[in-house]
Structures are given as structure tokens and as C-alpha cells.
Amino acid sequence: MEKKELFSTREVAQFLNINEKMVYTLIAEKGLPASKVTGKWLFPRHLVEQWLENQTINFPKSGQPLPPYHGLLIISGSNDILLERTIFLFNRIYPEHVSVFGNLGSLGGIRALRRNLCHVAASHLMQGDEKEYNFGVAKEELEQVPGVVNFCQREQGIIIPKDNPKHIESVADLGKPDIKVVNRPLGTGTRLLFDAELYKAGIDVERIKGYNHELKQHMDVGLEILSGRADAGPGIKAVAGLLGLDFIPIRWERFDLLILKERFFERGVQLFLGLLHEPEFRELARELPGYDLELCGKMVFPL
């Protein structure tokens, strides 16, 4: 099939190798990205491809599951500056333990949790209603609802150079021909939010300079903009604050820690969760802009 910007219902059915009637079921029940224009459904190809990737759940489980906790706490998932500093704090306060982090993106972290490759997954995947986070994809990927503890709420937006030389006022301005962006990888919550905002603004991502230039960490996005190699990129306010860059806010989001019930009370997990209530951790958050700890350390449940 010729690559097109938008699929029709028939074309998206062919692309997914399903009956056309099943397309409507996927829209209603699985959040297949679609817009209704003049009475007809249209499907942005790049969002359909991302949706299809995110629906992949049949990953093999690890043949050698994590052994009983013996001092090594493995956290994987979404990149976050406050989380990185908290892991460093954990290793300093509890020298008889070691905590390590795998930067896999939110979806990658949940899939690592499914395969028993980590103790904790850090995630901020926004659901289709744009009100809730993590529960839907966790239930599909893990085939259970894990324990979900809030780590923080943080402000997401667009990072831009100091004094805004290109006069970028909103996401819609990223479609201008003189603007070059840098992006985050598929499977990250930041990319999911960024793509949703671009779609709302009616921007053809294939015409955005730098859209396919993906970097693994928020700080890398900020450094790319600080160096002048990009004019804008999606990221968290903390990066803009640390690097002296400007920031266009989009929304506050919930950043959670997902833990399988059978590992929830393991020693390292409980020590890490307990650290979220300590003054040393709270001071770390106060030093960074764009964080809110109102829910931090509390169990959260689906609305």
C-alpha cells in the first residue's frame, strides 16, 4: 500500500489485516486513533503505527525470574531527573543495598516488569481520556493491576532557548518551516503526549524538521536545544530550569511506580518507598522546578 498521511476505514482495515467492522470496535474499546471528518473516519498513519506497537503484549516471560531480593533493587522505565537523584540518595543512605536504573521508557519499563526483569517500573503513560495514567496499559501488559505508588506529579511541556528567539508560543508554531525540533523515542510517555498535542494542532509530523531525531533522556533534549542544534523539544520543566532555558507548559502529569503484588513487600522495594517520605528526598524535589509531591508515596487507584 502506498504510504499516505491518512488512512480511510478500508485502508486501516487492510493495514491491520482485519474486517472493516472490527475497526469500529477498536476505536471504541482499544483507543485506535481516529478522527471523524464530514461523517467519515480518518486515521493518521503515524498514530496508528504507534498504537499498534503499544498493543504488542505477547512478550515472552523470562525463563529465569529475578531471585529473592538479596540487596539489588532494579528500577526500569521512564527517565526522570528527580528519580535519578533519588536512586543516588538511596545508594548513599543504604550502602548495604544497591539500586540501579534501566532507561527503557514507560512502556519498556512495564514490559520489563512483565518479564520479571525488574522490581519497579516507572511510568507516566497518559490514557485516552487524558485524565488517567498507567492503569489501562498496565492491566493489558501485565494481565493484572499492579500496586501503583505515586512518585511525583511533574510539569511537561516544550523546552525552548532562553529569550525564545524563534518566537515559539505554542505547539502549533512547531510546524513553521524555520523551526527544528528534537524528539523522544516511541514508547515514552513524553512522546505519546507530544504526538497527541501535534495531532490536536493539526500538524503533519512528516514536515517537522528533526521530528525523527530521538534522544533517550530529557537532559539530552535540553542540551540539544542549549547547544543551538534544535529550536524546541518535548520535556519536563526541571530540565529547562537546570539549563537556564525557557519552557512552554502543556500539562501536569502523574509519574508512578508500578510494582507486582508478589514483590511489593520485598525489603529493597519497601526501603525505596519509605525514602519518599524522608526530609532528604523532599529537599531534592524542592531544589528542582516543575515537581509536585502532593500524592508522592501514596497508593493510587483507577478513577
C-alpha positions in Angstrom: 0.0 0.0 0.0 1.3 3.5 -0.8 2.3 5.4 2.3 -0.3 8.0 3.0 -0.7 10.6 5.7 -4.2 9.5 6.5 -5.9 6.0 6.2 -9.5 5.6 5.3 -11.5 2.9 7.2 -10.9 0.4 4.4 -7.2 1.2 4.3 -6.7 0.9 8.0 -8.5 -2.4 8.0 -6.2 -3.6 5.3 -3.2 -2.3 7.2 -4.2 -4.2 10.4 -5.4 -7.2 8.4 -8.9 -7.2 10.0 -12.5 -6.8 8.9 -13.8 -3.2 8.5 -16.4 -3.8 11.1 -13.7 -4.6 13.6 -12.2 -1.2 13.1 -15.1 0.5 14.8 -14.7 -1.9 17.8 -11.1 -1.0 18.1 -11.9 2.7 18.1 -14.5 2.3 20.9 -12.7 -0.4 23.0 -9.0 -0.1 22.3 -8.5 3.6 21.6 -7.5 3.2 17.9 -6.5 6.8 16.9 -9.2 8.3 14.6 -11.0 11.5 13.7 -14.4 11.9 12.2 -14.4 14.5 9.3 -17.5 15.2 7.3 -19.1 12.0 8.6 -16.1 9.7 7.7 -13.4 8.2 9.9 -9.8 9.1 9.1 -6.7 7.5 10.8 -3.3 9.3 11.0 -0.8 6.7 9.8 1.9 7.6 12.4 -0.5 7.3 15.3 -1.9 4.0 14.0 1.7 2.6 13.8 2.4 3.9 17.3 -0.9 2.4 18.6 -0.1 -0.9 17.0 3.4 -1.0 18.7 1.8 -0.2 22.0 -0.7 -3.0 21.7 2.0 -5.7 21.5 1.6 -7.7 24.7 2.8 -11.2 23.8 6.3 -10.8 25.0 8.0 -14.0 26.4 8.3 -14.1 30.1 11.8 -14.5 31.5 12.9 -18.1 31.8 15.0 -17.2 34.8 12.9 -14.9 37.0 14.5 -12.5 39.5 15.8 -14.3 42.5 14.6 -13.4 46.0 15.7 -10.0 47.0 19.3 -10.0 48.1 20.3 -6.3 48.1 20.0 -5.3 44.4 16.9 -3.2 43.6 16.2 -2.9 39.8 14.1 0.0 38.6 13.3 0.4 34.9 11.1 2.7 32.8 10.8 6.4 32.3 13.7 8.8 32.6 13.3 11.4 35.3 15.8 13.7 37.0 14.3 13.5 40.4 14.1 9.7 40.2 17.8 9.6 39.2 18.7 11.7 42.2 16.5 9.6 44.5 18.3 6.4 43.4 21.6 8.1 44.2 20.2 9.1 47.6 19.0 5.5 48.2 22.5 4.1 47.5 24.1 6.7 49.9 21.6 6.1 52.8 21.6 2.3 52.4 25.1 1.3 51.5 24.3 -2.4 52.1 21.9 -2.2 49.1 22.4 -1.2 45.5 19.7 0.4 43.3 20.2 0.6 39.5 18.0 2.0 36.7 17.3 0.9 33.2 16.2 3.7 30.9 13.6 1.9 28.8 10.8 4.4 28.5 7.5 4.0 30.3 6.2 1.1 28.1 9.6 -0.6 28.1 9.6 -0.5 31.9 6.2 -2.1 32.2 7.3 -4.8 29.7 10.4 -5.4 31.8 8.2 -5.8 34.8 6.1 -8.3 32.9 9.2 -10.3 32.0 10.3 -10.3 35.7 13.4 -8.3 34.8 13.0 -5.5 37.4 11.3 -4.9 40.8 9.8 -1.5 39.9 8.6 0.2 36.7 8.4 4.0 36.5 5.7 5.2 34.1 3.6 8.2 33.1 1.6 6.8 30.1 -1.4 9.0 29.6 -4.6 7.1 28.8 -7.1 8.0 26.0 -9.3 10.1 28.3 -6.3 12.3 29.1 -7.3 12.2 32.8 -5.9 8.9 34.0 -2.4 7.4 33.8 -0.8 3.9 33.6 -3.7 1.6 34.7 -5.0 0.7 31.3 -1.7 -0.3 29.7 -0.5 -1.9 32.9 -3.6 -4.2 33.1 -3.1 -5.2 29.4 0.6 -5.7 29.6 0.8 -7.4 33.0 -2.6 -9.2 32.9 -3.2 -7.8 36.4 -3.4 -4.5 38.1 -0.1 -3.9 40.0 0.5 -1.9 43.1 0.8 1.7 41.9 2.5 4.3 44.1 2.8 7.8 43.0 6.4 9.1 42.8 5.6 12.7 41.8 3.5 14.9 39.7 5.6 16.9 37.2 5.1 19.5 34.5 5.5 18.6 30.9 5.8 21.0 28.0 8.1 22.3 25.2 11.7 23.3 26.0 12.9 26.3 24.0 16.0 28.5 24.1 16.4 31.3 26.5 14.5 34.5 25.4 12.7 32.5 22.7 14.5 33.8 19.6 12.1 32.0 17.2 9.0 33.3 19.0 7.5 29.9 19.7 4.3 30.4 21.6 2.6 27.0 21.3 2.8 23.6 19.9 1.2 24.9 16.7 4.3 27.0 16.0 6.5 23.9 15.7 5.1 23.4 12.2 6.8 26.6 10.9 9.4 25.9 8.2 12.2 27.6 10.2 11.7 25.5 13.3 13.8 22.4 14.0 12.8 20.1 16.9 14.3 17.2 18.7 12.1 14.3 19.9 11.8 11.4 22.4 11.5 7.7 21.4 8.3 5.8 20.8 7.1 4.1 23.9 7.9 7.0 26.2 5.1 8.9 27.8 6.6 12.2 26.7 6.5 11.1 23.0 2.9 10.0 23.5 1.9 13.4 24.9 3.9 15.3 22.2 2.3 13.3 19.4 -1.2 13.9 20.8 -0.6 17.7 21.0 0.8 17.8 17.5 -2.3 16.0 16.3 -4.6 18.4 18.1 -2.8 21.2 16.4 -3.3 19.7 13.0 0.5 19.5 12.3 1.8 17.0 9.7 4.7 15.5 11.6 6.5 14.4 8.4 7.0 18.1 7.7 8.6 18.9 11.1 12.3 19.3 10.8 14.1 17.0 13.3 10.9 15.0 14.3 12.7 11.7 13.8 15.8 12.8 15.8 15.1 10.8 19.0 17.1 11.2 22.3 16.8 8.8 25.2 16.9 11.3 28.1 15.2 14.6 29.0 18.5 16.2 29.7 19.8 15.2 26.2 16.8 17.1 24.7 17.7 20.2 26.8 21.4 20.0 25.8 20.5 19.8 22.2 18.5 23.0 22.5 21.1 24.7 24.6 23.7 24.0 22.0 21.6 25.5 19.3 21.2 22.3 17.3 17.5 22.4 17.9 14.9 25.1 18.5 12.5 23.1 20.6 11.7 19.7 22.1 9.3 18.0 24.4 10.4 17.6 28.0 10.0 18.4 31.7 10.3 21.8 33.3 13.1 20.6 35.6 15.4 20.4 32.6 14.6 23.9 31.4 15.2 25.2 34.9 18.6 23.4 35.3 19.9 24.6 31.9 18.5 28.1 32.0 16.2 27.5 29.1 12.6 28.7 28.6 9.6 26.5 28.8 6.1 26.4 27.4 3.9 24.3 29.7 1.4 21.8 28.4 0.1 19.9 31.4 0.9 18.4 34.8 1.1 14.6 34.7 1.2 11.8 37.3 4.5 9.8 37.4 4.0 6.5 39.1 6.0 3.5 40.4 4.4 0.1 39.4 5.2 -3.0 41.5 3.9 -6.5 41.1 2.0 -7.6 44.2 4.3 -10.6 44.9 7.3 -8.2 45.1 5.7 -5.2 46.9 6.9 -6.1 50.4 10.4 -7.1 49.5 13.0 -5.3 51.6 14.5 -3.1 48.9 11.1 -2.0 47.5 9.9 -1.0 50.9 13.1 0.9 51.7 12.8 2.8 48.5 9.1 3.6 49.0 9.9 4.7 52.6 12.5 7.1 51.4 9.8 9.1 49.6 8.6 10.3 53.0 12.0 11.4 54.3 13.2 15.0 54.5 16.3 14.3 52.4 14.1 13.3 49.5 11.7 16.2 49.9 14.6 18.6 49.8 15.8 17.1 46.5 12.4 17.9 45.0 12.4 21.5 46.4 15.6 22.1 44.5 14.1 21.3 41.2 11.3 23.3 39.4 8.2 21.6 38.0 7.6 18.9 40.6 4.6 18.5 43.0 4.7 15.9 45.8 1.1 16.1 47.0 0.5 12.5 46.0 4.1 11.3 46.5 4.4 7.9 48.3 0.6 7.3 48.3 -1.1 4.3 46.6 -3.3 5.5 43.7 -6.2 3.7 42.2 -8.2 4.0 38.9 -10.9 6.7 38.9 
